[in-house]
């Protein structure tokens, strides 16, 4: 276990609830992640993982609850607010433009320009190369090759590097290995480890428990829109996590009176 085990959480979520009409997507969710830690977020389809992350990213506004960054309550009204706090999300579709090269994708929407609004190509190339080197991304032949020519693992590396380059402190990865082969998956997992080693907080959303047990320090389980368990990776098994995902009992299920005792520690 890293020093993340004893450090103050970078991000804390307390009592986060969110509904869409009559559908209660999240109910009083508790969550945290610390600097230098990979926190896995797992749950079955419909457990609320994407909704929770979108509340952190500013895509959705939580109906209730508190978001705390560095010990202070913050209000995130949109993605720009999240970015100012150092929160970057790499979604499953990666949001890359195939017709643009690596450098152009890294600076997409944030291009560096001079006083005459001309692109500062040397500056952007140097910063891109520096970021790739810091993350030990060595499989990309040229930062000027079109993204369309890259493999799935290389595309994921570009998306992660783009998130890291903008002074991010928390990187959220949504199913980063879902469509990758064995070799490319290992490449991305090594990249996740390096993010934590550099002191970033990492939230890893995945259905692949093998990947999670390889890189995560702790594992948070969501079920039916509630946080039902937090595990230390070194002190649990995949079977325990599967049990929590499939049969864990939330403290309160919307519309269903709970007869289970309240867990002592969520």
C-alpha positions as CSV (number, residue, x, y, z in Angstrom):
1,X,0.0,0.0,0.0
2,X,1.2,3.5,-0.8
3,X,1.2,6.6,1.3
4,X,-2.3,7.2,0.0
5,X,-3.5,4.9,2.8
6,X,-2.8,7.6,5.4
7,X,-3.1,10.9,3.4
8,X,-6.0,13.3,3.4
9,X,-8.6,12.6,0.7
10,X,-8.3,14.8,-2.3
11,X,-12.0,14.3,-3.2
12,X,-14.8,13.4,-0.8
13,X,-18.5,12.9,-1.6
14,X,-21.0,13.0,1.2
15,X,-24.7,12.1,0.9
16,X,-24.8,12.5,-2.9
17,X,-28.3,12.0,-4.3
18,X,-29.6,12.4,-7.8
19,X,-32.9,11.6,-9.5
20,X,-34.1,11.9,-13.1
21,X,-37.9,12.3,-12.8
22,X,-39.2,9.3,-10.9
23,X,-35.9,7.4,-11.3
24,X,-33.7,7.6,-8.2
25,X,-30.2,7.2,-9.7
26,X,-28.2,7.9,-6.5
27,X,-29.1,7.9,-2.9
28,X,-26.8,9.3,-0.2
29,X,-23.6,8.0,-1.8
30,X,-20.4,8.3,0.1
31,X,-17.1,8.2,-1.8
32,X,-13.5,9.4,-1.5
33,X,-10.1,9.1,-3.2
34,X,-6.7,10.1,-2.0
35,X,-3.6,11.5,-3.8
36,X,-1.4,8.7,-5.1
37,X,-4.3,6.2,-4.9
38,X,-6.1,4.2,-7.5
39,X,-9.7,3.9,-6.2
40,X,-11.8,1.4,-8.2
41,X,-15.5,2.1,-8.6
42,X,-17.4,-1.0,-9.4
43,X,-21.1,-2.1,-9.7
44,X,-23.5,-3.8,-12.0
45,X,-25.1,-1.9,-15.0
46,X,-27.4,0.7,-13.5
47,X,-25.6,0.9,-10.2
48,X,-25.0,4.6,-10.6
49,X,-21.3,4.7,-11.5
50,X,-21.7,7.0,-14.5
51,X,-24.1,9.3,-12.8
52,X,-21.9,9.7,-9.8
53,X,-18.9,10.5,-12.0
54,X,-20.9,13.0,-14.0
55,X,-21.9,14.8,-10.8
56,X,-18.2,15.2,-10.0
57,X,-17.4,16.3,-13.6
58,X,-20.1,18.9,-13.7
59,X,-22.3,17.2,-16.3
60,X,-25.0,16.7,-13.8
61,X,-25.8,18.7,-10.6
62,X,-26.5,16.6,-7.6
63,X,-29.9,17.1,-6.0
64,X,-28.4,16.7,-2.5
65,X,-25.1,16.2,-0.9
66,X,-21.7,17.7,-0.6
67,X,-18.6,17.7,-2.7
68,X,-15.3,18.3,-0.8
69,X,-12.0,19.0,-2.4
70,X,-8.9,19.4,-0.2
71,X,-11.1,19.6,2.8
72,X,-13.2,22.5,1.5
73,X,-16.8,22.3,0.1
74,X,-17.0,23.2,-3.6
75,X,-19.8,23.8,-6.0
76,X,-19.3,22.3,-9.5
77,X,-21.7,23.8,-12.0
78,X,-20.0,22.6,-15.2
79,X,-17.0,20.9,-16.7
80,X,-15.0,24.1,-16.5
81,X,-15.5,24.3,-12.8
82,X,-14.2,20.7,-12.5
83,X,-11.2,21.4,-14.7
84,X,-10.3,24.4,-12.5
85,X,-10.2,22.1,-9.5
86,X,-7.9,19.7,-11.4
87,X,-10.6,17.1,-12.2
88,X,-10.4,15.5,-15.6
89,X,-12.5,12.6,-17.0
90,X,-11.5,10.2,-19.7
91,X,-14.8,8.8,-21.0
92,X,-15.1,5.5,-22.7
93,X,-15.5,7.0,-26.1
94,X,-12.2,9.0,-25.5
95,X,-13.5,12.1,-27.4
96,X,-10.6,12.0,-29.8
97,X,-10.7,13.3,-33.4
98,X,-9.4,10.7,-35.9
99,X,-8.6,13.2,-38.5
100,X,-6.3,15.2,-36.2
101,X,-2.8,14.2,-35.1
102,X,-1.7,13.6,-31.5
103,X,-0.6,17.1,-30.7
104,X,-3.9,18.6,-32.1
105,X,-5.9,16.2,-30.0
106,X,-3.9,17.0,-26.9
107,X,-4.7,20.7,-27.3
108,X,-8.2,20.3,-28.7
109,X,-10.2,23.4,-27.7
110,X,-7.2,24.7,-25.7
111,X,-4.8,25.6,-28.5
112,X,-1.8,27.8,-27.7
113,X,-1.7,30.9,-29.8
114,X,0.5,34.0,-30.1
115,X,-0.6,37.7,-30.2
116,X,-1.6,37.3,-33.8
117,X,-3.8,34.2,-33.0
118,X,-1.4,31.9,-34.9
119,X,-0.9,28.5,-33.4
120,X,2.3,28.1,-31.4
121,X,3.2,24.7,-32.9
122,X,6.7,24.3,-31.4
123,X,5.3,25.0,-27.9
124,X,2.5,22.5,-28.3
125,X,4.8,19.9,-29.7
126,X,7.3,20.3,-26.9
127,X,4.7,20.1,-24.2
128,X,3.0,17.0,-25.8
129,X,6.4,15.2,-26.1
130,X,7.2,16.1,-22.5
131,X,3.9,14.8,-21.2
132,X,4.2,11.5,-23.2
133,X,7.8,11.1,-21.9
134,X,6.7,11.7,-18.2
135,X,4.1,8.9,-18.6
136,X,6.6,6.6,-20.3
137,X,4.3,6.4,-23.4
138,X,6.8,4.9,-25.9
139,X,4.7,3.0,-28.4
140,X,3.5,6.0,-30.4
141,X,5.9,6.5,-33.4
142,X,5.3,10.2,-33.9
143,X,3.2,12.8,-32.1
144,X,2.3,14.1,-35.5
145,X,0.7,11.0,-36.8
146,X,-3.1,11.0,-37.1
147,X,-5.1,9.4,-34.3
148,X,-6.8,7.3,-36.9
149,X,-3.6,5.3,-37.3
150,X,-3.3,4.5,-33.6
151,X,-4.2,1.2,-31.9
152,X,-6.8,1.1,-29.1
153,X,-4.2,1.2,-26.4
154,X,-2.4,4.1,-28.0
155,X,-5.6,6.0,-28.3
156,X,-6.3,5.5,-24.6
157,X,-2.7,6.7,-23.8
158,X,-3.3,9.9,-25.7
159,X,-6.6,10.5,-23.9
160,X,-5.0,9.9,-20.5
161,X,-2.0,12.1,-21.4
162,X,-4.3,14.9,-22.5
163,X,-6.1,14.7,-19.1
164,X,-2.8,14.8,-17.2
165,X,-1.3,17.6,-19.2
166,X,-3.7,20.2,-17.9
167,X,-2.4,20.3,-14.3
168,X,-5.0,17.7,-13.3
169,X,-4.9,16.2,-9.8
170,X,-7.7,13.7,-10.2
171,X,-8.1,11.6,-13.3
172,X,-11.3,9.5,-13.7
173,X,-11.0,6.7,-16.2
174,X,-14.3,5.2,-17.5
175,X,-13.8,1.6,-18.6
176,X,-10.3,2.3,-20.1
177,X,-9.7,-1.4,-21.1
178,X,-13.2,-2.4,-22.3
179,X,-12.3,-2.7,-26.0
180,X,-8.7,-3.6,-25.8
181,X,-6.7,-6.8,-26.3
182,X,-4.4,-8.4,-23.7
183,X,-1.2,-6.5,-24.7
184,X,-3.0,-3.2,-25.0
185,X,-4.8,-3.7,-21.7
186,X,-1.5,-4.2,-19.9
187,X,-0.1,-1.1,-21.5
188,X,-3.0,1.0,-20.2
189,X,-2.8,-0.6,-16.7
190,X,0.9,0.3,-16.5
191,X,-0.1,3.8,-17.4
192,X,-2.7,3.9,-14.5
193,X,0.0,2.8,-12.1
194,X,2.3,5.5,-13.2
195,X,-0.4,8.2,-12.7
196,X,-0.7,7.1,-9.0
197,X,3.1,7.0,-8.6
198,X,3.2,10.6,-9.8
199,X,0.9,11.5,-6.9
200,X,-2.3,11.9,-8.9
201,X,-5.6,10.5,-7.5
202,X,-7.1,8.0,-9.9
203,X,-10.7,6.7,-10.1
204,X,-10.9,3.6,-12.2
205,X,-14.4,2.5,-13.4
206,X,-14.3,-1.1,-14.7
207,X,-16.2,-4.3,-14.9
208,X,-12.9,-6.3,-15.1
209,X,-12.0,-7.4,-11.6
210,X,-8.7,-8.8,-12.8
211,X,-7.7,-5.4,-14.0
212,X,-8.9,-3.8,-10.8
213,X,-7.0,-6.2,-8.5
214,X,-3.9,-5.6,-10.5
215,X,-3.8,-1.8,-10.1
216,X,-6.3,-0.5,-7.5
217,X,-5.5,0.3,-3.9
218,X,-9.1,0.3,-2.7
219,X,-12.4,-0.7,-4.2
220,X,-15.8,1.1,-3.7
221,X,-18.9,-0.9,-4.6
222,X,-22.1,0.8,-5.8
223,X,-25.4,-1.2,-5.8
224,X,-28.8,0.2,-6.7
225,X,-27.5,3.8,-6.5
226,X,-25.9,3.4,-3.0
227,X,-22.4,2.8,-1.8
228,X,-22.5,-0.6,-0.1
229,X,-18.9,-1.4,0.6
230,X,-15.3,-0.1,0.5
231,X,-12.5,-2.8,0.4
232,X,-8.8,-2.6,0.7
233,X,-7.5,-4.6,-2.2
234,X,-4.9,-6.4,-0.2
235,X,-7.5,-7.5,2.4
236,X,-10.2,-8.9,0.1
237,X,-10.9,-11.3,-2.7
238,X,-12.7,-11.0,-6.0
239,X,-15.4,-13.3,-4.6
240,X,-16.1,-10.8,-1.8
241,X,-16.4,-8.0,-4.4
242,X,-18.7,-10.0,-6.6
243,X,-20.8,-10.8,-3.6
244,X,-21.2,-7.1,-2.8
245,X,-22.0,-6.2,-6.5
246,X,-24.6,-8.9,-6.9
247,X,-26.1,-9.3,-3.4
248,X,-24.9,-6.5,-1.3
249,X,-27.6,-4.9,0.8
250,X,-27.8,-1.1,0.6
251,X,-28.8,0.7,3.7
252,X,-31.9,2.1,1.9
253,X,-33.3,1.2,-1.5
254,X,-35.7,3.8,-2.9
255,X,-39.3,2.6,-2.6
256,X,-38.3,-0.6,-0.7
257,X,-38.4,-0.6,3.1
258,X,-35.2,-2.0,4.4
259,X,-35.2,-4.6,7.1
260,X,-31.4,-5.0,7.2
261,X,-29.4,-3.4,10.0
262,X,-27.5,-0.3,9.1
263,X,-23.9,-1.1,8.2
264,X,-21.5,0.2,10.8
265,X,-19.0,1.5,8.3
266,X,-19.7,2.4,4.7
